[in-house]
Amino acid sequence: MKYLWYIALTCLFILLVWIDLPENYRLRFSLGSRTVDTVLNPLSLDTNIYGWRLKKEFVTKYGLDLKGGSHLVFETDMSKLLSSDIPDALNSSKDIIERRINFFGVSEPLVQTIKAGDKYRIIVELPGVKDTDQAIGLLGKTANLNFREQLKFNIPDEGTVSANRIYFNPESKLKGADVKKATVTFDPNTGKPQVALSFSKKGTQIFADLTTRNLNKPIGIFLDDDIITAPTVQQPILDGNAVITGQYTIDEARQLAVAINSGALPVPIKLIEQRTIGPTLGAVEIQKSVYAGGIGLVAVALFMILNYGRLGVIACAGLIIYGLLSLALFRLFSITLTLSGVAGFILSIGMAVDSNILIFERIKEEKRKGRNHETAVRLGFGRAIDAIKDANFTTLLVAFILFNPLNWEFFPQLGLIKGFALILAVGVLVSLFTGVVITKKLLQIFYKK
Amino acid sequence: MINFLRYQRLYFLISSVVIVAGLFSIFTNGYKNSIDFSGGTILQYQTSRQVDVSSLSERLKTQKLNVVEQEIRGKNLTLKFEALTTAQEKIVLNELKKDAGSVTILRAETVGATLGKETIAKTVTASIVAILGILIYLTLSFKSVKFAVSAVVALLHDLLVMVGGYSIVSYFFGAELNTLFVTAILTTMSFSVHDTIVIFDKIREYRISKSEDIVLSANRAVTETIIRSVNNSMTIAFMLLALILFGGSTIRFFIVALLIGTLTGTYSSPFVATPFLVWLEKRKK
């Protein structure tokens, strides 16, 4: 039984170290006559287990403040919209921002909408964008939807691919403002999803003209000069209610409706917050934090060993496992590490030490009462757990409020604070685990009379 | 056993002096506002040559761009404006390039003024909810409202010390009131209670097992936990000090706030929460 624990702890340790290895770190040293020269990389999984594809790369995800990038907050102007249209309009403006970001080819962008009172905001995070001005200009534009006619001539480049392309006239009379709304409906006969368009009074007339003139020809629907669909007119539509049918899945139909709505329910947006961090600043900050954290850790370790002797060494071992485990969890759940998060982590190290100090002081106390070694360890442990549990619960409570998982609008919704809270919470949970399980086992194995 | 409760008046005096000094600082100096709360633009550049800031701000003034604050640290230049548009930011960059040769943008932040008020309101809500949550949890866990109330009194004490202390730091070292400080306050709240619980846990134990006088229990509990409390806050203080001395500049004052919180959180548990609990317990008789 005891050996099982040795093996389990060793395996856990190796696994954690493997997950936590630095990325692309070149290891080079000489050992006697042998020279070791390899590139270290953390564990990455890509296997099939009973048909489940398991793919996971254990790498640290850094926040904008560490790797550089832009954090933008846009405020929407919904004043011209019916309140019943606001959710659709918000969804559409988020969608169009996502489309435009794709144009930049940013990796891992984040677009999210937030309601604060009667204000609707869109938060955009663009890691590693160089030209922020251009990005802001492009994202802040109101969507431009229009319906275009096929050009009379086909470019006579026979034999090339472009010959088969349909060309549309960029001059367009029917604009987004003439469309009332697009909704997903279902064909009453076939039950297939389709997109229904309704036009305004003016739009109805223009569309009637357009469809009469272009019978059996395609009409291009363009958003920001990109074609989103080109349905063929099957009959003139005079009453301003059209449907676009096609072999759509529900999701595709919904996407199409959202795209059309971003032009039909245009939402002017205004930039109210912009934070751009250059990549150099973050790199320096993280380097300094790691350095400072290292010094702090050494100081804490020395303090513990000087104060508690053998127990202190065990606490340090527990602390190392604590650090490795936390880092592994950040990587496992892809928790974004921000500068405030790093501070939260370092703070939680202090709290983890506290669990150990509580336990040790209790054990000492039981010994002073004259109990024998084993009973003292057992009782001291049991007594300490109560206080540790209560104390950590309150920290978790505060972390929960700060993290605001349901995005309640009456609590802070800032990414900065959220990052800190999440890491603090993980830190507290892990410190509970290492304090209760790991330190206990270490004590049983190594702390003999 | 040390009779800690004998020096109650001293603790009261110390707390009063610190809190009054802090409040005085708040009312006379207030805080240096960051753009998080007051709105504005911060631009931070790294330049290859030293820049003459006064001539730069003169030139910017002619273009109706007023530099509110400036700071030069080696080749790092930080400028603060009222909220700028991106076009105006470009003007600043172009003017700077005339003097500085090659310029790297380290940071460019603009916040609208409305956001700040919202953040403050939300933080206050969050704090109230957190305090209520702590009250309820402690009442259930200790099966006594008095324990919970005393812990919250110590927490409020720490809150006052922090906002006051930070105002003093703001006055002398230019610490800014920003959203990170808000985080520090909320963290301190949990830390403060964390520490108080450890002592109260002891008192509860003595009360159940021996039903002795509350003064005796309290003194005994404080005596037995004081080493642990000091040790514990020492370890946290080590970590925070290391970060202040060697860490990056962006979060320095955040860490300072956390350090103030750690110290007051440790102090308030034996010297505010415990005397208050004893007073509450005695009052009923």
Interface residues (C-beta under 8 A of the other chain):
Chain A: D65 V73 E75 A116 G117 T132 D133 I136 G137 L271 I272 E273 Q274 R275 T276 I277 G278 T280 L281 V284 E285 I286 K288 S289 Y291 A292 G293 I295 G296 L297 A299 V300 F303 M304 N307 L339 S340 A343 G344 I346 L347 I349 G350 M351 V353 D354 I357 L358 E361 E365 R383 D386 A387 D390 A391 N392 F393 T394 T395 L397 V398 A399 I401 L402 F410 F411 P412 Q413 L414 L416 I417 F420 A421 L424
Chain B: Q44 Q46 T86 E89 K90 T104 I105 L106 R107 A108 E109 T110 V111 G112 T114 L115 E118 T119 K122 T123 T125 A126 V129 A130 G133 I134 Y137 L138 S141 T179 L180 V182 T183 L186 T187 M189 S190 F191 V193 H194 D195 I197 V198 D201 E205 E224 T225 I227 R228 N231 N232 M234 T235 I236 F238 M239 L240 L241 A242 L243 L245 F246 G247 G248 S249 T250 I251 F254 I255 L258
